[in-house]
Amino acid sequence: MKTAGTAKVREALGDYLKALKTEFTVGMILPTKATATQELTVKRKLSENTLQGSSPVPLGVRIPTVALHMTEMFDTAVEQLYSIFTVKDLVQKFSKSPAILEAEKGGKFQMFDGNVMGEYMELLTNRKIVMKWRCRNWPEEHYATVALNFVPTSGQTELQLDCKGVPVCKEENMKFCWKQQHFEEIKDLLQLTTLSG
């Protein structure tokens, strides 16, 4: 049954496929070799023109985004707060996880066990840091722009966070992460260094 049945099923399926092909192509006008060659030439010309176009076609899908603005006061000097974002050991201390950090224009960073990654776009020592920023759970290849402005005040530093391009569905999560995993953890780190220093 097993060998004879398999052969019969294959034969029946073969007959069925032949019938489908015949039935499907009845009344169809099939291209001739000359028509197929003409179509290929037209497609090549179109693709060459597209490649020679002046502006590249953006890839991907547009997603709805929001901008965030947050400010936070820190009881420390500008220099110390700036270094917490640019010195690998300090980033690892406040994030409580290994980090990769190349604090220079075009340098890459990765923190929170790879859940946050990006690239430094601008660094103005003790004044401003601008980064391409993404969380691992964001849509593929989507980055926000995060700008950190360090404003000295009497004995403190105001950190102004401006973030553009955050996916709408991640807005609350992003606010929570900055407030809890950055600001609060940095304040704890500053308090520890003040007590031990």
C-alpha positions in Angstrom: 0.0 0.0 0.0 2.8 2.4 1.0 4.8 2.2 -2.3 1.9 1.6 -4.6 -0.2 4.3 -2.9 2.6 6.9 -3.1 3.0 6.2 -6.9 -0.7 6.6 -7.5 -0.9 9.8 -5.5 2.0 11.3 -7.5 0.4 10.3 -10.7 -2.9 11.8 -9.7 -1.2 15.1 -8.7 0.7 15.2 -11.9 -2.5 14.8 -14.0 -4.2 17.5 -11.8 -1.3 20.0 -12.4 -1.3 19.4 -16.2 -5.1 20.0 -16.2 -4.7 23.2 -14.1 -2.0 24.5 -16.5 -4.0 23.7 -19.5 -7.2 25.3 -18.1 -5.3 28.3 -16.8 -3.6 29.2 -20.1 -6.7 28.6 -22.4 -7.4 31.9 -24.1 -4.2 33.6 -22.9 -2.1 35.5 -25.3 1.5 34.5 -24.4 4.4 36.9 -25.2 6.6 36.2 -28.1 10.3 36.3 -27.9 10.5 39.7 -29.5 7.9 41.2 -27.1 9.8 39.8 -24.1 13.1 41.4 -25.4 11.4 44.8 -25.9 9.9 44.7 -22.4 13.3 43.9 -20.9 14.9 46.8 -22.8 12.2 49.2 -21.5 12.7 47.9 -17.9 16.5 48.4 -18.2 16.1 52.0 -19.4 13.6 52.8 -16.6 16.0 51.4 -14.0 18.9 53.3 -15.5 16.9 56.5 -15.4 15.9 55.8 -11.8 19.5 55.2 -10.8 20.7 58.5 -12.5 17.9 60.5 -10.8 19.1 63.4 -8.7 17.5 62.4 -5.3 17.5 58.9 -3.8 14.2 57.3 -3.1 13.8 56.9 0.7 13.3 53.3 1.8 11.1 52.0 4.5 7.8 53.1 5.9 7.0 56.4 7.6 5.9 56.0 11.2 4.2 58.6 13.3 6.6 60.2 15.7 6.6 62.7 18.5 9.1 65.1 20.1 9.9 65.1 23.8 11.3 67.9 25.9 12.4 67.2 29.5 14.5 69.2 32.0 16.1 68.0 35.1 18.3 69.7 37.8 21.5 68.0 39.0 23.5 69.0 42.1 26.8 68.9 40.3 29.1 71.0 38.1 28.5 70.9 34.3 31.9 69.2 33.7 30.9 66.2 36.0 27.5 65.8 34.4 28.9 66.0 30.9 31.5 63.3 31.7 28.7 61.0 32.9 27.5 60.9 29.3 30.9 60.6 27.7 33.1 58.5 30.0 32.6 54.7 29.6 33.2 53.8 33.3 30.6 56.4 34.4 28.0 55.3 31.8 28.5 51.7 33.0 28.0 52.8 36.6 24.7 54.6 36.1 23.4 52.1 33.6 24.6 49.1 35.8 25.6 47.2 32.6 28.5 47.0 30.2 28.7 49.8 27.6 30.4 50.5 24.3 31.3 54.2 24.1 33.3 56.2 21.4 32.6 59.7 22.6 33.6 61.6 19.4 31.7 62.8 16.4 30.6 59.7 14.4 31.5 57.4 17.4 29.1 54.7 18.3 27.6 53.9 21.6 25.7 51.0 23.1 24.3 50.7 26.7 21.8 48.9 28.8 22.8 45.5 27.5 22.4 46.6 23.9 18.9 47.9 24.4 20.0 51.4 23.6 22.4 52.2 20.7 23.4 55.0 18.4 26.0 57.4 17.3 27.4 60.7 18.5 26.6 63.4 16.0 27.9 66.5 17.8 29.9 67.0 21.1 30.5 70.5 22.4 32.5 69.9 25.6 30.5 70.7 28.7 27.7 72.4 26.6 25.9 70.0 24.3 25.7 66.4 23.0 23.6 65.4 20.0 23.1 61.7 19.2 21.3 59.4 16.8 19.5 57.2 19.3 17.4 54.1 19.1 16.0 51.4 21.3 16.2 47.8 20.3 12.4 47.4 20.2 11.9 50.3 17.8 11.1 49.7 14.1 14.1 48.4 12.2 16.7 51.2 11.4 14.6 54.0 13.0 16.5 56.5 15.0 15.5 59.5 17.0 17.7 62.6 17.5 18.5 63.3 21.1 20.1 66.6 22.1 21.4 67.2 25.6 22.1 70.8 26.6 24.0 71.4 29.8 23.1 74.7 31.4 25.2 75.8 34.5 23.3 77.5 37.3 24.4 78.4 40.8 26.0 75.2 42.2 23.8 73.0 39.9 23.4 72.0 36.3 20.2 72.0 34.4 20.0 69.2 31.8 17.7 70.0 28.9 16.7 67.0 26.8 15.2 67.5 23.4 14.3 64.3 21.5 12.8 64.3 18.0 11.5 61.3 16.1 10.4 59.0 18.9 7.8 56.5 17.6 4.4 57.6 19.0 3.8 54.1 20.5 7.1 54.4 22.5 6.6 57.9 23.9 5.6 57.0 27.4 8.3 54.3 27.5 10.9 56.8 26.4 9.9 59.3 29.1 10.0 56.7 31.7 13.4 55.4 30.6 15.0 58.9 30.7 13.4 59.7 34.0 14.1 56.4 35.8 17.1 54.8 34.1 19.0 58.0 33.3 18.1 60.9 35.6 17.4 59.0 38.8 20.3 56.6 38.3 22.7 59.5 37.6 21.5 61.4 40.7 22.1 58.2 42.7 25.6 57.9 41.2 26.3 61.6 42.0 25.2 61.1 45.6 27.5 58.1 45.9 30.5 59.9 44.5 29.8 62.9 46.8 29.6 60.6 49.9 32.7 58.7 49.0 34.6 61.7 47.7 
